[in-house]
Amino acid sequence: MKKTILLVIFLLVSSNVSAEWYIFNSDNRAVARTSYEPSSEDLNTRGEFKVESNSSILVNEAEYRGGRVNVRVKSQQEKNEEKAIKDEGAEMAEVYHIMFREAFKVANDEGIVSGDNLSKHVDDIVGEKNKIKKKKTDFNSAKTKLMALGLTSDEIESLR
């Protein structure tokens, strides 16, 4: 009797531990993950296949290799592309900062804004621009603030 009870408890506990099903395309790249077994017939119509796994890997990071689900290893080309995107973003940020520095140097020289308030001035402008981009403020309200901070109507309109 004890053995039967233990067996039932074991079966109940183990039934709660469920494996994931991964769906792979013909390139062995995961395209989906599900908690139920997908239809082989349906998958075959698209040249896909399924693999059951206890691994918990994000779909975009999973691949089928060596008969099992593994974390996908990025190719050197993918790594280079990611680095290029990151470098381009850093370069654009630097260009953006140079433009602001030069613009505010001119503004300071012309007495539009004082050097003491320069960094706060930049922060205010960047903050208002971000609010416009994220649509978290009324454009006319932001336009008034940006004009008070020294931006021209054309510069502000380009943010729409």
N, C-alpha and C positions, 0 to 999 in steps of 0.2 A: 504494500500500500504506500509506504513512504517513497519507494522508488517511482511509483506512478505519479504521486504528487510532485516530486522533484522534477520528473520528466515534463509534466504539464507546465510547471513554473518556468522551466528552462525554455520550453517552446514559446511561451507567452513573451518572455523577456527577449528572446532572440528574434521574434517576429517584429518587434519594434525597431530593431536595427535593420534598416533597409539600405540596399545598395542603390547607387545611381546608375542610370543608363545614359551613355554618351552616344551621340549620333555623329558619324564621321563621313566626310565626303571622300571622293576618289583620291584626293591628295593627302589623306590621313589627317586632315585638320578637322577639329571638332566644330560642328555647326549648331549643336543643341545638347542640352542635358535635361533629363526628365526623371521623375521618381517612379514612373511606370514603364513597363516594357513596350517599346514601340513596335508597330507592325512591320515585320520583315518584308511583306508583300509591298507595302507602301514605300518603304525605303528603297527597295530594288528598282522601283519605277524612276527614281532619281539617281541611281548609282551610289546610294549611301548604304552604310551598314551600322549596326549597333554593337556596343560592347558594354557589358555590365562591370561595374567597378565599385570598390569601397572607397576609392580616392575621392577627395573633395577638391577638385581643381576647377577654376573658372573656365568657362567655355573658350574664351579667347586665348587662354594659356594652355589648352590641352591639345595633345596630338596622340595618334595611335602609332606606337613604335614598339617593336619587340613583343608583339602579342598582347600588349596592355596599354592602359591609359597612362600617359606621362605628361609632365610639364614640358611644353614646347620649348625647344632650344632655338633662339633667334639666330638667323643667318647673319653673316658679317655684313651683307648688304642692308638688312633691316636695322642692324645696329648703327651702320653708317648713316642711314636715312634719319633715324631718330636723333643722332648727334647733329646732323645738318639742320634739322628743324629747331633743335634746342639752340644751336649756335646762331641761327637766323633770328630767333626770338630775342636772344641776348643782344645781337647787333642792332635790331630795331629799337630795343629799349635804350641802348646807348645813343642812337641817333635822336630819339625822342628827348632824352635828357639834354643833349647838346643843343637842340633847337630851343628848348625852354631856357637854358642858361643864356644863350645868345639873345633871345627875345627879351629876357628880363634884364640883361646887361644894358640893352638899349633903353628899356623902360626906366631903369635906374638912372642912366645918363641923362635922360630927358626929364627926369623929375616926376615921372608918373608913379613910381613906387620907390620907397626908400630901401636901401640895402639891408636895414635891420628887419624889415618885414618881408624880405624877399622869399624866404623859405615858406613862411605861412601863406604868402600870396600864391606861390606855386601849388601848395597843398590845397588851397581853396579852389583854384582853377581846375586842378586834376579831379578833385572831389565832385565839382559841379559837372565836369565832362562825364565822369563815371555814372553819375545819377542820370544824365541824359541817355547814355548808352544802355543802361539797365532799365530805362523807362520808369525810374523811381521818383521822378519829379515832373512837374509841368514845364514844358519847354519855355514858355514865356517867362516864368519865374526864374528859371536858370539863366535865360538870356539876359535878363535884367542884372542878375548878380555878376555874370561874366563880363558884361559891358562895364559895370562898376569896377571890375578887376582889371580893365584895360584891354580886353579883346575887342576886335572890330566885329561889325555885323556879319561880314563875309566869313570870318573865322568861325563865328558861332553857328551860322547857317550850315556850314560844312559838316557840323556834328549831327544834323538831322538824319 
